[in-house]
Amino acid sequence: SDIIFHPWKKEENGNQTRVILYTITLTNPLAPKTATVTETQTMYKASQESECYVIDAEVLTHDVPYHDYFYTINRYTLTRVARNKSRLRVSTELRYRKQPWGLVKSFIEKNFWSGLEDYFRHLESELTKTESTYLAEVHRQSPKEKVSKQSTVRRRKRAHTHLRVPHLEEVLSPVTTPTDEEVAHRIKHVAGSTQTRHIPEESPSGFHLQSVSKLLLVISFV
């Protein structure tokens, strides 16, 4: 709560930094109920817009026991995987400003890892909610957008019919397979021609007699 974002500042080395101030809630009985946090984020110049971001976050938690002994470094690596998909990888490290004695060090590390697990479990839950909301909005698109999307898919799929996977044929057939009337129209009317070709239509009975005649011819030959 009480989050304050300071603007990004570009450093001489090309990196960008900003400071974020906020308050967290603690559940440890040996610590206060809340604590203020100062987080300094550094986005490295190797980051590429809309492709990959590498950000180190130095986290100082105040008002907790032995807070002047240690601080946390979290590295967030956000990479683009597809058009609407990204991968977030987080690594963390506990660093000491001064070395505590054994019992204090074990106390710090035990509470550090338990608090870290709670924090990133909460982050995972919030990201899952955000993803679900985004997918729900995509599915609630207007009928006009759906028709436009289907038309685009139809044109794209017809151009690559030989690349279809067999199990997708049944799913795509309502959109990609032309009707009998369309086939007949394409045969009779040749695009780019000033004349219209007329192809006599065969009746079902005529087609059946022709097939029977061919079959009798083959049998007679054998």
C-alpha positions in Angstrom: 0.0 0.0 0.0 0.9 3.7 -0.2 3.0 3.2 -3.4 5.0 6.1 -4.7 6.7 5.7 -8.1 9.5 8.1 -8.9 10.2 8.7 -12.6 12.9 6.8 -14.5 16.2 8.6 -14.8 18.8 7.8 -17.4 22.4 7.3 -16.1 25.6 8.1 -17.8 26.3 4.4 -18.5 23.0 4.1 -20.4 21.1 2.3 -17.7 17.8 3.7 -16.2 17.0 3.9 -12.5 13.9 4.7 -10.4 12.9 4.6 -6.8 9.7 3.1 -5.5 8.4 3.6 -2.0 5.6 1.4 -0.4 4.4 -0.3 2.7 4.1 -4.0 3.3 2.2 -6.1 5.8 4.2 -8.5 8.0 2.9 -11.7 9.8 6.0 -12.4 11.8 5.3 -12.2 15.5 8.8 -10.8 16.2 8.3 -7.9 13.7 5.9 -5.0 13.5 2.6 -5.4 11.6 3.8 -3.1 8.8 7.1 -2.0 7.4 8.2 0.7 4.9 10.2 -0.4 1.9 12.6 1.5 -0.4 13.1 -0.3 -3.8 15.7 1.0 -6.3 15.2 -0.5 -9.7 17.8 -0.5 -12.5 16.9 -1.3 -16.0 20.0 -2.2 -18.0 20.7 -0.6 -21.4 20.8 -4.1 -23.0 17.0 -4.2 -22.6 15.1 -3.9 -25.9 11.7 -2.4 -26.1 8.9 -4.9 -26.7 11.4 -7.8 -26.8 13.3 -8.2 -23.5 13.8 -6.3 -20.2 16.3 -7.0 -17.5 15.7 -5.1 -14.2 17.5 -5.4 -10.9 15.6 -4.3 -7.8 17.5 -3.5 -4.6 15.0 -3.8 -1.8 15.6 -2.2 1.7 13.0 -3.1 4.3 12.9 -0.7 7.2 11.4 -1.1 10.7 12.3 -4.9 10.9 14.8 -6.5 13.2 18.4 -6.2 12.0 17.2 -4.3 8.9 20.6 -2.5 8.7 22.4 -5.8 8.3 21.0 -7.0 5.0 19.2 -6.1 1.8 17.6 -8.0 -1.1 18.5 -8.1 -4.8 15.7 -9.3 -7.2 16.4 -9.7 -10.9 13.3 -9.6 -13.2 13.9 -10.9 -16.7 10.9 -10.3 -19.0 11.1 -11.9 -22.4 8.8 -11.9 -25.4 7.8 -15.4 -26.4 5.0 -14.7 -28.9 2.7 -11.9 -30.0 0.6 -12.1 -26.9 2.8 -14.1 -24.6 5.8 -13.2 -22.4 7.9 -15.2 -19.9 8.9 -13.7 -16.5 11.9 -15.2 -14.7 12.8 -14.0 -11.2 16.1 -14.7 -9.3 16.9 -13.3 -5.9 19.9 -12.9 -3.6 20.3 -12.0 0.1 23.2 -9.6 0.6 24.8 -8.4 3.8 26.0 -4.9 4.6 27.8 -6.2 7.7 28.2 -9.8 8.9 26.0 -10.8 11.8 26.9 -13.5 14.3 25.6 -17.0 13.7 22.3 -17.0 15.5 21.3 -13.7 14.1 22.3 -14.7 10.5 20.1 -17.9 10.7 17.2 -15.8 12.0 17.6 -13.3 9.1 17.8 -16.0 6.4 14.9 -18.1 7.8 12.6 -15.0 7.8 14.0 -13.8 4.5 13.1 -17.0 2.5 9.7 -17.4 4.1 8.8 -13.7 3.4 10.1 -14.1 -0.2 8.0 -17.1 -0.9 4.9 -15.4 0.4 5.6 -12.3 -1.8 6.1 -14.2 -5.0 3.2 -16.5 -4.4 1.1 -13.4 -4.1 2.7 -12.0 -7.3 1.9 -15.3 -9.2 -1.7 -15.1 -8.0 -2.1 -11.5 -9.2 -0.5 -12.3 -12.6 -2.9 -15.3 -13.0 -5.9 -13.1 -12.3 -4.6 -10.5 -14.8 -4.2 -13.2 -17.5 -7.7 -14.6 -16.9 -9.1 -11.1 -17.2 -7.2 -10.5 -20.4 -8.4 -13.8 -22.0 -12.0 -13.0 -20.9 -11.8 -9.7 -22.7 -10.5 -11.3 -25.8 -13.4 -13.8 -25.9 -15.9 -11.0 -25.4 -15.1 -9.2 -28.6 -17.9 -7.9 -30.7 -19.6 -10.0 -33.4 -18.3 -7.6 -36.1 -14.7 -8.3 -34.9 -15.4 -12.0 -34.9 -16.6 -11.9 -38.5 -13.6 -9.8 -39.6 -11.3 -12.2 -37.8 -13.0 -15.2 -39.5 -12.7 -13.6 -42.9 -8.9 -13.0 -42.3 -8.5 -16.6 -41.2 -10.4 -17.8 -44.3 -8.2 -16.0 -46.7 -5.1 -17.0 -45.0 -6.0 -20.7 -44.6 -7.1 -21.1 -48.2 -3.8 -20.0 -49.5 -2.1 -22.7 -47.5 -4.4 -25.6 -47.6 -1.6 -28.1 -48.3 0.0 -27.1 -45.0 -2.9 -28.0 -42.8 -2.6 -30.6 -40.0 -5.0 -33.5 -40.5 -6.8 -33.1 -37.2 -7.5 -29.4 -37.9 -9.4 -30.2 -41.1 -12.6 -30.8 -39.3 -12.3 -27.7 -37.2 -11.5 -25.4 -40.2 -13.9 -26.9 -42.7 -16.9 -24.6 -42.0 -14.7 -21.6 -42.7 -12.3 -22.8 -45.4 -14.2 -25.3 -47.5 -16.2 -23.7 -50.4 -19.8 -24.7 -51.1 -20.8 -26.7 -54.1 -22.4 -23.6 -55.6 -19.1 -21.7 -55.2 -17.2 -24.5 -56.9 -19.6 -24.5 -59.9 -19.4 -20.7 -60.1 -15.6 -20.8 -60.2 -15.6 -23.4 -62.9 -18.1 -21.6 -65.2 -16.7 -18.1 -64.8 -13.0 -17.7 -65.4 -11.5 -14.7 -63.7 -10.0 -12.1 -66.1 -11.8 -13.4 -69.2 -14.3 -11.4 -71.2 -16.2 -14.6 -72.1 -18.1 -17.1 -70.0 -17.4 -20.7 -70.4 -20.4 -23.0 -70.3 -19.9 -26.5 -69.0 -22.9 -28.8 -69.3 -24.1 -30.0 -66.0 -24.5 -33.7 -65.7 -27.5 -35.1 -63.9 -27.0 -37.7 -61.1 -28.6 -40.4 -63.3 -26.3 -39.7 -66.2 -23.3 -39.8 -63.9 -24.5 -43.2 -62.5 -25.0 -44.7 -66.0 -21.5 -43.6 -67.1 -20.0 -45.2 -64.0 -21.9 -48.5 -64.7 -20.7 -48.5 -68.3 -17.1 -48.1 -67.3 -17.5 -50.9 -64.8 -19.0 -53.3 -67.4 -16.2 -52.4 -69.8 -13.6 -53.3 -67.2 -15.3 -56.6 -66.3 -15.6 -57.5 -70.0 -11.9 -56.8 -70.5 -11.0 -59.1 -67.6 
